[in-house]
Amino acid sequence: MTAGIACKREGAAVQVSARVDYAMRAVVQIARRPDSVTTKRELSELQDIPPRFLENILLQLVRSNLLAVTRGSLGGYSLAREPASITVADVVRAIDGPLAGVRGAPPEQLEYPESSKQVQAIWVALRSSMRSVLEDTTVDALVTGDLPAAVAELLRQPGAWTRR
């Protein structure tokens, strides 16, 4: 897998990068203050994110038109769009690129022997599953706690909160 959602060889687990985690926390924190700007220092302190690490993340979010920056002594960051129009997938892609890949390539572009075609199908299904959660969940839903029904249902499934 590639990007913010990556497959680790050692643990064979899907992983969210620290950069994506920090970016999501920063975006949600900024969204909680819709009528003001939030400084890098505030974000760093409120979300316990190393300032130097945060600086690059914020720059990527600005370049991706997810955040707007206001310069000057009263400056800081605000959302560039309404929180209901920004998805978790938007943030992941802004920070780490495509949601899922296999060996750095989109799974549908890989060549598999006929005997392994179903492996390729699983990677495509995994990407589709991630999209259904990440593209359907907005920043507004994270701020209000009103998660999409399908996401809430996944969280209620037996074992959802148990590491395996």
C-alpha positions as CSV (number, residue, x, y, z in Angstrom):
1,M,0.0,0.0,0.0
2,T,1.1,3.6,-0.5
3,A,0.2,6.9,1.0
4,G,-1.3,7.7,4.4
5,I,-2.9,4.3,4.5
6,A,0.0,1.9,4.2
7,C,0.6,-1.8,4.6
8,K,3.5,-2.6,6.9
9,R,5.5,-5.7,6.0
10,E,6.3,-6.7,9.6
11,G,2.8,-6.5,11.0
12,A,0.8,-6.8,7.7
13,A,-1.4,-4.1,9.1
14,V,-3.0,-1.1,7.4
15,Q,-1.4,2.0,9.0
16,V,-2.3,5.6,9.0
17,S,0.9,7.8,8.9
18,A,1.7,10.2,11.7
19,R,1.5,13.0,9.1
20,V,-2.1,12.1,8.2
21,D,-3.1,11.7,11.9
22,Y,-1.6,15.1,12.7
23,A,-3.2,16.7,9.6
24,M,-6.7,15.4,10.6
25,R,-6.3,16.6,14.1
26,A,-5.2,20.1,13.0
27,V,-8.0,20.4,10.4
28,V,-10.7,19.3,13.0
29,Q,-9.2,21.7,15.6
30,I,-9.3,24.6,13.0
31,A,-12.9,23.6,12.1
32,R,-14.0,23.9,15.7
33,R,-13.3,27.7,15.5
34,P,-15.1,28.7,12.3
35,D,-15.2,32.5,13.1
36,S,-11.5,32.9,13.8
37,V,-8.0,31.8,12.8
38,T,-5.9,29.3,14.7
39,T,-2.2,29.8,15.0
40,K,0.4,27.1,14.4
41,R,1.4,27.5,18.0
42,E,-2.1,26.9,19.2
43,L,-2.5,23.8,17.0
44,S,0.8,22.5,18.2
45,E,0.0,23.0,21.9
46,L,-3.7,21.9,21.7
47,Q,-3.0,18.8,19.7
48,D,0.5,18.0,21.0
49,I,2.1,18.1,17.5
50,P,5.8,19.0,17.1
51,P,5.9,22.5,15.6
52,R,8.4,21.8,12.9
53,F,6.5,18.7,11.8
54,L,3.2,20.7,11.8
55,E,4.6,23.5,9.7
56,N,5.1,21.2,6.7
57,I,1.7,19.6,7.1
58,L,0.0,23.0,7.2
59,L,1.8,24.1,4.1
60,Q,0.6,21.0,2.2
61,L,-3.0,21.6,3.4
62,V,-2.8,25.2,2.2
63,R,-1.4,24.1,-1.2
64,S,-4.2,21.6,-1.5
65,N,-6.8,24.4,-0.9
66,L,-8.1,22.8,2.3
67,L,-6.7,25.6,4.6
68,A,-6.4,29.3,4.1
69,V,-3.6,31.2,5.8
70,T,-3.9,34.8,7.1
71,R,-0.5,36.5,7.5
72,G,0.5,39.0,10.1
73,S,0.4,39.4,13.9
74,L,-3.3,38.3,14.0
75,G,-2.8,35.6,11.4
76,G,-3.2,31.9,11.4
77,Y,-5.1,29.2,9.7
78,S,-8.8,28.7,8.8
79,L,-10.6,26.3,6.6
80,A,-10.6,27.2,2.9
81,R,-13.9,25.5,2.4
82,E,-17.0,24.6,4.4
83,P,-16.3,21.7,6.8
84,A,-19.1,19.7,5.2
85,S,-17.3,19.8,1.9
86,I,-13.9,18.5,3.2
87,T,-13.7,14.8,3.6
88,V,-11.1,12.7,5.5
89,A,-10.1,11.4,2.0
90,D,-9.3,14.9,0.9
91,V,-6.9,15.4,3.9
92,V,-5.2,11.9,3.4
93,R,-4.7,12.7,-0.3
94,A,-3.3,16.2,0.4
95,I,-0.7,14.8,2.8
96,D,0.2,11.3,1.5
97,G,-1.3,10.9,-2.0
98,P,-3.6,8.2,-3.2
99,L,-5.5,6.2,-0.6
100,A,-4.2,2.7,-1.5
101,G,-1.7,1.2,-3.8
102,V,0.2,-2.0,-4.0
103,R,4.0,-1.7,-4.3
104,G,3.5,2.0,-5.2
105,A,1.0,1.4,-8.1
106,P,-2.8,1.4,-8.4
107,P,-3.9,-2.2,-7.9
108,E,-5.9,-2.2,-11.1
109,Q,-2.7,-1.5,-13.1
110,L,-0.7,-4.4,-11.8
111,E,-0.1,-7.6,-13.8
112,Y,-1.0,-10.8,-11.9
113,P,-0.8,-14.4,-13.1
114,E,-4.3,-15.9,-13.6
115,S,-3.9,-18.0,-10.5
116,S,-3.6,-14.8,-8.4
117,K,-6.2,-12.6,-10.0
118,Q,-8.3,-12.8,-6.8
119,V,-5.5,-11.3,-4.8
120,Q,-5.7,-8.3,-7.1
121,A,-9.4,-8.2,-6.6
122,I,-8.9,-8.0,-2.8
123,W,-6.6,-5.0,-3.1
124,V,-9.2,-3.2,-5.3
125,A,-11.9,-4.1,-2.8
126,L,-9.7,-2.8,0.1
127,R,-9.3,0.5,-1.7
128,S,-13.1,0.7,-2.3
129,S,-13.8,-0.1,1.4
130,M,-11.4,2.7,2.5
131,R,-13.0,5.1,0.1
132,S,-16.5,4.3,1.4
133,V,-15.4,5.4,4.9
134,L,-12.9,8.2,4.1
135,E,-14.9,9.9,1.3
136,D,-18.2,9.7,3.1
137,T,-16.9,11.2,6.4
138,T,-16.6,15.0,6.4
139,V,-14.7,17.3,8.7
140,D,-18.1,18.6,9.8
141,A,-19.1,15.0,10.9
142,L,-15.9,14.8,13.0
143,V,-16.6,18.1,14.6
144,T,-20.2,17.4,15.4
145,G,-19.8,13.7,16.2
146,D,-22.5,12.9,13.7
147,L,-20.7,10.2,11.7
148,P,-22.2,8.6,8.6
149,A,-24.5,5.7,9.5
150,A,-22.3,3.2,7.7
151,V,-19.3,4.3,9.6
152,A,-21.2,4.3,12.9
153,E,-22.3,0.7,12.1
154,L,-18.7,-0.4,11.5
155,L,-17.7,1.0,14.9
156,R,-20.5,-1.1,16.5
157,Q,-19.4,-4.3,15.0
158,P,-18.0,-6.9,17.4
159,G,-14.2,-6.6,17.6
160,A,-14.1,-3.2,15.9
161,W,-12.2,-1.7,18.8
162,T,-10.1,-4.8,19.4
163,R,-6.6,-5.1,17.9
164,R,-5.9,-8.4,16.2
